[in-house]
Amino acid sequence: MSGKSEAKDWSMASREKRPSPLGSTLFVGLRAADAVLQYSLLRQGWAADAVGMLGGQTIPTVGAGPAGLTPYGAVLSTLAAVTSFKHVLWQVSISEQEMTPPAATAIGAFNTVVSGANTLLSAWALTSAAPTNLPASAPISEVILSSPSLIAGVGLFTLGIATELYSEFQRKWFKSKPENKGKPYGGGLWSLATNINYGGYTLWRTGYAMAAAGPIWGLVVGGFFFYDFTNRAIPVLDRYCTDKYGDSWLEIKRRTRPDPPLRRHNEDDYYSLLLSQPLASTSPTIFAPPSSPHPSPEPAVSPRRDPSILFGTPLAGPSAARRRAGYGEEIGAVGGLERPREPDNCCMSGCVNCVWDAYREEVEAWAIRKREAAKSVYNVQGEEEAEKRKANEMRGRGRRMIGGPRGHEVESGTNDDDEGALFEGVPVGIREFMATEKRLRERSERAAKKDG
């Protein structure tokens, strides 16, 4: 049982498709009255009076501009009128769902409060986005272009209103066709997001607030609606659509919201993914000594398939650079047994089965195979020649150098002293990590044998 409470829809909106003349009439009346109220707050000076009563300094809102307002006041009044018109058009021409009287009252009052806050802040000199360096007779276009907040606000408002209305009409046209009855719509603008209409609403509400009181208020309003939609409206609608449309709705969600390449899984998802897609075994494969003394050239790796192109990391030491330069390793007269590649895809997350642990095991097994292969070659060439070569190597180096450039030596064992040469090209931090993991694993194995 989840500890997270289920989202509730405060708007009390109904999902039933049936006529609702009383609720629809109430909603249309409230939204139409809101346009008149916002205009009156500016034209009658009620907004300025309210700000003055609170001790704030006001800007003029009454003037010789359109409808007896200043040019800036006319812009704010127009935005309020457009929002009311959009809601009325949606209820009359688009929505098929029942609008109950409680829902009509709640939605209408909420929108009036938000628009009223915009109007009051637009009349307060401290927060208003009105330009202060223009005469009262300036044309509206000049007023808008003289204020960055107005330019951004009107632009976002226009984009949001157009997005919401057009997406709603697209869905309406799809639903009106008999062959689409009972099907969810995921085309047009809805192919960009399953709730593109909510995105449009958030945009125009943000733009309206920015035009009234600048970017800070715009971010506050936009952030509020974004939070409200993602935590209330969208979860409620998602449950409704999942119950009604089933797999068809899930397919639309999959198309419109694909997983990003590095999606962060929660803990349950992470371990479920590991169980469903287990890692491949990292046990080294034992190769037989090659029959030919000459190594075959390393096949070219396609850039599309080389993981180092996509997941390259500076943790791949100098030996990786030598390999990319085309170096082919050969040990004396023994070829074909190449040193394992250093991993280029470590995620640095402390995985239980780290790729560097697997690399250490592969290198140690590789060193043993090389030593055994070299012994076979020595036996073929004769014990006398082999003894001379071994004596020269031991006398000159103190360890066997089977061939290849420095950093690719094969040790006579895999103890702590030899590992420094085996992993010479690996950064010291990674070397210590591999050594520590090896000791821990050996300790665990000893304890297991003792208990057994």
Phi, psi and omega per residue, in radians:
M1 nan 2.230 -3.085
S2 -1.310 2.527 3.120
G3 -1.459 -0.136 -3.104
K4 -1.502 2.264 -3.114
S5 -1.237 2.603 -3.119
E6 -1.298 2.394 -3.111
A7 -1.138 2.430 3.099
K8 -1.948 2.545 -3.138
D9 -1.699 1.768 -3.105
W10 -1.168 -0.367 -3.088
S11 -1.271 -0.249 3.140
M12 1.036 0.511 -3.115
A13 -1.215 2.449 3.126
S14 -1.618 2.563 3.075
R15 -1.767 0.050 3.140
E16 -1.337 2.373 3.117
K17 -1.671 1.728 3.100
R18 -2.831 2.740 -3.119
P19 -1.089 2.586 3.107
S20 -2.562 1.267 -3.040
P21 -1.044 -0.682 -3.101
L22 -1.197 -0.880 -3.136
G23 -1.144 -0.685 3.132
S24 -1.128 -0.742 3.126
T25 -1.119 -0.726 3.121
L26 -1.104 -0.751 -3.130
F27 -1.133 -0.807 3.132
V28 -1.073 -0.738 3.137
G29 -1.105 -0.751 -3.138
L30 -1.138 -0.714 -3.117
R31 -1.262 -0.622 3.081
A32 -1.186 -0.674 3.131
A33 -1.155 -0.490 -3.141
D34 -1.119 -0.692 3.108
A35 -1.061 -0.725 3.117
V36 -1.149 -0.699 -3.113
L37 -1.135 -0.790 -3.123
Q38 -1.131 -0.643 3.080
Y39 -1.153 -0.717 -3.115
S40 -1.180 -0.633 3.093
L41 -1.003 -0.574 3.126
L42 -1.542 -0.828 -3.035
R43 -1.215 -0.670 -3.132
Q44 -1.514 -0.096 3.141
G45 1.354 0.261 -3.108
W46 -1.173 -0.639 3.129
A47 -1.134 -0.763 3.119
A48 -1.136 -0.682 3.117
D49 -1.105 -0.704 -3.137
A50 -1.139 -0.734 3.123
V51 -1.140 -0.725 3.127
G52 -1.109 -0.647 3.109
M53 -1.105 -0.484 3.120
L54 -1.555 0.087 3.090
G55 1.531 0.187 -3.126
G56 -1.601 2.731 3.073
Q57 -1.568 2.407 -3.033
T58 -1.934 2.896 3.013
I59 -1.915 2.730 3.122
P60 -1.196 2.372 3.098
T61 -2.048 -0.290 3.122
V62 -1.764 2.321 -3.121
G63 -2.820 -2.867 -3.091
A64 -1.628 0.213 -3.135
G65 -1.392 -2.884 -3.131
P66 -1.012 2.382 3.091
A67 0.996 0.501 3.085
G68 1.292 0.339 3.129
L69 -1.956 2.870 2.966
T70 -1.213 2.809 3.122
P71 -0.971 -0.710 3.117
Y72 -1.165 -0.730 3.085
G73 -1.065 -0.629 3.114
A74 -1.143 -0.642 3.104
V75 -1.105 -0.830 -3.133
L76 -1.110 -0.710 3.123
S77 -1.141 -0.634 3.120
T78 -1.150 -0.745 3.116
L79 -1.057 -0.717 3.113
A80 -1.124 -0.696 -3.138
A81 -1.162 -0.676 3.140
V82 -1.147 -0.702 3.115
T83 -1.089 -0.732 3.117
S84 -1.137 -0.741 3.128
F85 -1.081 -0.711 -3.132
K86 -1.092 -0.754 3.131
H87 -1.144 -0.734 3.126
V88 -1.115 -0.779 3.132
L89 -1.069 -0.715 3.131
W90 -1.081 -0.771 -3.098
Q91 -1.211 -0.672 -3.049
V92 -1.417 -0.674 -2.957
S93 -1.938 -0.320 -3.000
I94 -2.022 -0.938 -2.995
S95 -1.171 2.371 3.052
E96 -1.966 -0.043 -3.088
Q97 -1.501 2.690 3.140
E98 -1.146 2.329 3.040
M99 -1.913 1.734 -3.124
T100 -1.289 2.693 3.108
P101 -0.987 -0.743 3.088
P102 -1.064 -0.714 3.121
A103 -1.154 -0.736 3.125
A104 -1.049 -0.732 -3.141
T105 -1.162 -0.797 -3.105
A106 -1.126 -0.824 -3.104
I107 -1.185 -0.754 3.140
G108 -1.107 -0.797 -3.124
A109 -1.144 -0.685 -3.138
F110 -1.079 -0.827 -3.137
N111 -1.130 -0.609 3.106
T112 -1.155 -0.695 3.123
V113 -1.112 -0.784 -3.129
V114 -1.141 -0.771 3.116
S115 -1.161 -0.641 3.108
G116 -1.110 -0.665 3.082
A117 -1.090 -0.680 3.080
N118 -1.073 -0.769 -3.106
T119 -1.127 -0.766 3.132
L120 -1.093 -0.781 -3.129
L121 -1.189 -0.502 3.106
S122 -1.224 -0.391 3.123
A123 -1.596 -0.138 -3.135
W124 -1.586 2.156 -3.052
A125 -1.048 -0.546 -3.092
L126 -1.198 -0.545 -3.044
T127 -2.001 -0.304 -3.018
S128 -1.055 2.461 3.075
A129 -1.572 0.170 -3.117
A130 -1.174 2.353 3.065
P131 -1.174 2.470 -3.066
T132 -1.863 -0.065 -3.070
N133 -1.874 0.340 -3.134
L134 -2.076 2.583 3.077
P135 -1.221 2.768 -3.107
A136 -1.126 -0.341 -3.121
S137 -1.597 0.094 -3.107
A138 -1.110 2.509 3.117
P139 -1.180 2.750 -3.076
I140 -1.062 -0.709 -3.127
S141 -1.058 -0.698 3.130
E142 -1.197 -0.626 3.108
V143 -1.101 -0.777 -3.126
I144 -1.137 -0.798 -3.070
L145 -1.248 -0.257 -3.121
S146 -1.527 -0.096 -3.087
S147 -2.223 2.055 3.096
P148 -1.010 -0.632 3.130
S149 -1.144 -0.675 3.109
L150 -1.214 -0.698 3.121
I151 -1.063 -0.882 -3.137
A152 -1.155 -0.716 -3.100
G153 -1.128 -0.845 -3.138
V154 -1.152 -0.638 3.113
G155 -1.116 -0.838 3.108
L156 -1.117 -0.672 3.130
F157 -1.080 -0.818 -3.135
T158 -1.109 -0.782 3.141
L159 -1.105 -0.755 -3.116
G160 -1.160 -0.776 3.125
I161 -1.081 -0.784 -3.131
A162 -1.117 -0.728 -3.133
T163 -1.113 -0.822 -3.106
E164 -1.138 -0.830 -3.098
L165 -1.144 -0.825 -3.076
Y166 -1.140 -0.689 3.114
S167 -1.135 -0.680 3.116
E168 -1.145 -0.692 3.101
F169 -1.174 -0.664 3.098
Q170 -1.035 -0.793 3.119
R171 -1.145 -0.672 3.110
K172 -1.055 -0.794 -3.139
W173 -1.133 -0.648 3.103
F174 -1.144 -0.804 -3.099
K175 -1.188 -0.415 -3.080
S176 -1.281 -0.257 3.139
K177 -1.472 2.296 -3.082
P178 -1.017 -0.621 -3.086
E179 -1.214 -0.220 -3.139
N180 -1.770 0.193 -3.127
K181 -1.098 2.299 3.128
G182 1.370 0.186 -3.135
K183 -1.922 2.490 3.027
P184 -1.402 2.700 -3.105
Y185 -1.819 2.232 3.121
G186 -2.327 0.414 3.133
G187 -1.799 -3.014 3.107
G188 0.964 -2.392 3.113
L189 -1.150 -0.409 -3.137
W190 -1.246 -0.228 3.052
S191 -1.297 -0.256 3.116
L192 -1.492 -0.535 -3.130
A193 -2.842 2.511 -3.125
T194 -1.218 -0.308 3.132
N195 -2.266 0.908 -3.074
I196 -1.111 -0.500 3.119
N197 -1.161 -0.652 3.081
Y198 -1.156 -0.634 3.072
G199 -1.094 -0.721 3.089
G200 -1.107 -0.728 3.114
Y201 -1.072 -0.761 3.131
T202 -1.085 -0.690 3.135
L203 -1.110 -0.835 -3.059
W204 -1.287 -0.536 3.047
R205 -1.147 -0.675 3.085
T206 -1.124 -0.779 3.138
G207 -1.128 -0.718 3.115
Y208 -1.065 -0.809 3.138
A209 -1.141 -0.671 3.134
M210 -1.162 -0.686 3.104
A211 -1.165 -0.453 -3.119
A212 -1.485 -0.763 -2.986
A213 -2.463 0.405 3.018
G214 1.542 3.126 -3.010
P215 -1.177 -0.571 -3.108
I216 -1.128 -0.840 3.102
W217 -1.124 -0.625 3.091
G218 -1.069 -0.736 3.116
L219 -1.181 -0.632 3.112
V220 -1.096 -0.847 -3.126
V221 -1.162 -0.811 3.128
G222 -1.070 -0.716 3.112
G223 -1.125 -0.653 3.119
F224 -1.096 -0.840 -3.100
F225 -1.203 -0.624 3.086
F226 -1.068 -0.799 3.124
Y227 -1.121 -0.759 -3.103
D228 -1.113 -0.755 -3.127
F229 -1.177 -0.764 -3.070
T230 -1.282 -0.428 -3.090
N231 -1.860 -0.221 3.139
R232 -2.171 -1.200 -2.963
A233 -1.146 -0.809 -3.075
I234 -1.170 -0.793 3.080
P235 -1.038 -0.694 3.123
V236 -1.107 -0.809 -3.136
L237 -1.168 -0.633 -3.133
D238 -1.118 -0.729 3.092
R239 -1.110 -0.710 3.141
Y240 -1.095 -0.824 -3.102
C241 -1.207 -0.622 3.108
T242 -1.133 -0.750 3.120
D243 -1.166 -0.626 -3.046
K244 -1.460 -0.740 -2.997
Y245 -1.856 -0.307 3.082
G246 1.093 -2.236 -3.054
D247 -1.099 -0.530 3.130
S248 -1.090 -0.707 3.120
W249 -1.230 -0.678 3.121
L250 -1.120 -0.611 3.107
E251 -1.174 -0.686 3.088
I252 -1.122 -0.734 3.099
K253 -1.073 -0.686 -3.137
R254 -1.130 -0.688 -3.126
R255 -1.244 -0.680 -3.036
T256 -1.536 -0.331 -3.135
R257 -2.309 1.177 3.130
P258 -1.173 2.679 3.105
D259 -1.159 2.326 3.036
P260 -1.171 2.810 -3.077
P261 -1.014 -0.579 -3.095
L262 -2.054 0.887 -3.079
R263 -1.107 2.364 3.141
R264 -1.492 1.991 3.118
H265 -1.499 2.587 2.962
N266 -1.343 3.103 -2.980
E267 -1.095 -0.710 -3.118
D268 -1.141 -0.775 3.133
D269 -1.077 -0.675 -3.074
Y270 -1.094 -0.868 -3.104
Y271 -1.270 -0.521 3.043
S272 -1.111 -0.693 3.132
L273 -1.133 -0.708 3.116
L274 -1.115 -0.693 -3.117
L275 -1.223 -0.608 -3.117
S276 -1.409 -0.415 -3.134
Q277 -2.303 1.286 -3.092
P278 -1.090 2.639 3.124
L279 -1.204 2.610 3.078
A280 -1.214 2.654 -3.137
S281 -1.092 2.445 3.134
T282 -1.820 0.206 3.132
S283 -1.150 2.316 -3.107
P284 -1.192 2.548 3.101
T285 -1.619 2.296 -3.129
I286 -1.518 2.115 -3.137
F287 -1.739 2.522 3.035
A288 -1.332 2.664 3.109
P289 -0.999 2.434 -3.100
P290 -1.231 2.655 3.136
S291 -1.464 -0.388 -3.124
S292 -1.797 2.429 3.124
P293 -1.343 -0.099 -3.089
H294 -1.944 2.249 -3.127
P295 -1.276 2.482 3.049
S296 -1.335 2.545 -3.110
P297 -1.102 2.551 -3.138
E298 -1.199 2.237 -3.123
P299 -1.137 2.556 3.132
A300 -1.169 2.488 3.131
V301 -1.797 2.205 3.129
S302 -1.156 2.384 3.104
P303 -1.003 -0.451 -3.121
R304 -1.265 -0.403 -3.034
R305 -1.925 -0.177 -3.140
D306 -1.356 1.947 -3.072
P307 -1.114 -0.392 -3.118
S308 -1.170 -0.385 3.102
I309 -1.157 -0.671 -3.088
L310 -1.628 -0.612 -3.025
F311 -2.079 0.541 -3.136
G312 -1.052 2.607 -3.117
T313 -2.593 2.541 3.091
P314 -1.122 -0.152 3.102
L315 -1.211 -0.339 3.038
A316 -1.268 1.996 -2.950
G317 -1.321 -2.896 -3.094
P318 -1.023 -0.539 -3.129
S319 -1.105 -0.551 3.105
A320 -1.131 -0.701 3.105
A321 -1.097 -0.689 3.114
R322 -1.142 -0.659 3.114
R323 -1.135 -0.731 -3.137
R324 -1.155 -0.404 3.105
A325 -1.355 -0.028 3.060
G326 1.720 0.271 -3.113
Y327 -1.253 2.221 3.071
G328 -1.896 2.173 -3.033
E329 -1.455 2.522 3.069
E330 -2.571 2.417 -3.124
I331 -1.946 1.851 -3.112
G332 0.938 -2.174 3.112
A333 -1.672 0.161 -3.107
V334 -1.805 2.046 -3.133
G335 -2.105 2.959 3.043
G336 1.638 -0.224 3.098
L337 -1.841 1.616 -3.036
E338 -1.539 2.618 3.107
R339 -1.128 2.385 3.113
P340 -1.017 2.567 3.130
R341 -1.288 2.446 3.020
E342 -1.174 2.482 -3.119
P343 -1.187 2.444 3.105
D344 -1.962 0.177 -3.018
N345 -2.255 0.531 3.091
C346 -1.210 2.280 -3.106
C347 -1.552 -0.104 3.118
M348 1.029 0.571 -3.107
S349 -1.860 0.090 -3.135
G350 1.257 0.700 -3.121
C351 -1.091 2.613 3.111
V352 -1.091 -0.807 3.086
N353 -1.815 1.368 -3.088
C354 -1.262 2.569 3.134
V355 -1.126 -0.445 3.109
W356 -1.272 -0.552 3.036
D357 -1.104 -0.787 3.111
A358 -1.096 -0.675 3.134
Y359 -1.103 -0.748 3.121
R360 -1.039 -0.803 -3.133
E361 -1.095 -0.703 -3.130
E362 -1.166 -0.691 3.137
V363 -1.173 -0.733 3.124
E364 -1.122 -0.719 3.083
A365 -1.145 -0.649 3.110
W366 -1.101 -0.727 3.136
A367 -1.099 -0.703 3.123
I368 -1.148 -0.772 3.132
R369 -1.086 -0.694 3.128
K370 -1.118 -0.729 3.141
R371 -1.128 -0.728 3.127
E372 -1.167 -0.680 3.125
A373 -1.150 -0.687 3.123
A374 -1.108 -0.702 3.104
K375 -1.059 -0.687 3.129
S376 -1.090 -0.728 3.132
V377 -1.126 -0.737 3.125
Y378 -1.057 -0.706 3.135
N379 -1.115 -0.675 3.130
V380 -1.169 -0.717 -3.085
Q381 -1.368 -0.184 3.115
G382 1.951 2.445 -3.083
E383 -1.105 -0.623 -3.082
E384 -1.130 -0.850 -3.140
E385 -1.132 -0.646 3.126
A386 -1.139 -0.704 -3.132
E387 -1.146 -0.684 3.096
K388 -1.067 -0.814 -3.111
R389 -1.113 -0.743 3.137
K390 -1.131 -0.720 3.140
A391 -1.115 -0.716 3.126
N392 -1.107 -0.724 -3.116
E393 -1.173 -0.792 -3.100
M394 -1.181 -0.640 -3.129
R395 -1.242 -0.675 -3.049
G396 -1.494 -0.459 -2.999
R397 -2.131 -0.500 -3.042
G398 1.417 -0.008 3.080
R399 -2.744 2.772 -3.059
R400 -1.453 2.184 3.045
M401 -1.830 1.825 -3.014
I402 -1.393 -0.377 3.106
G403 2.511 3.008 3.138
G404 1.548 2.948 -3.108
P405 -1.239 2.942 -3.136
R406 -1.038 2.438 -3.091
G407 1.760 -0.151 3.123
H408 -2.204 0.762 3.138
E409 -1.513 2.661 3.100
V410 -1.888 2.186 -3.018
E411 -1.518 2.835 3.110
S412 -1.403 -0.020 3.106
G413 -2.958 -2.949 -3.141
T414 -2.284 0.626 3.096
N415 -1.409 -3.098 -3.030
D416 -1.090 -0.631 -3.130
D417 -1.181 -0.685 -3.099
D418 -1.265 -0.526 -3.057
E419 -1.096 -0.476 3.102
G420 -1.061 -0.629 3.102
A421 -1.439 -0.634 3.130
L422 -1.020 -0.690 -3.056
F423 -1.998 0.689 -3.071
E424 -1.098 -0.604 -3.096
G425 -1.464 -0.018 -3.097
V426 -1.630 2.404 3.117
P427 -0.941 2.569 -3.023
V428 -1.062 -0.634 3.126
G429 -1.086 -0.715 3.119
I430 -1.210 -0.673 3.115
R431 -1.052 -0.783 3.135
E432 -1.127 -0.657 3.111
F433 -1.084 -0.790 -3.123
M434 -1.142 -0.708 3.138
A435 -1.122 -0.728 3.126
T436 -1.116 -0.776 3.122
E437 -1.088 -0.647 3.134
K438 -1.147 -0.783 3.125
R439 -1.093 -0.715 3.124
L440 -1.108 -0.696 -3.130
R441 -1.188 -0.725 3.114
E442 -1.126 -0.677 3.102
R443 -1.100 -0.716 3.125
S444 -1.132 -0.683 -3.141
E445 -1.174 -0.703 3.113
R446 -1.105 -0.731 3.131
A447 -1.115 -0.664 3.126
A448 -1.141 -0.718 3.121
K449 -1.158 -0.683 3.135
K450 -1.116 -0.745 3.136
D451 -1.187 -0.562 -3.120
G452 -1.255 nan nan
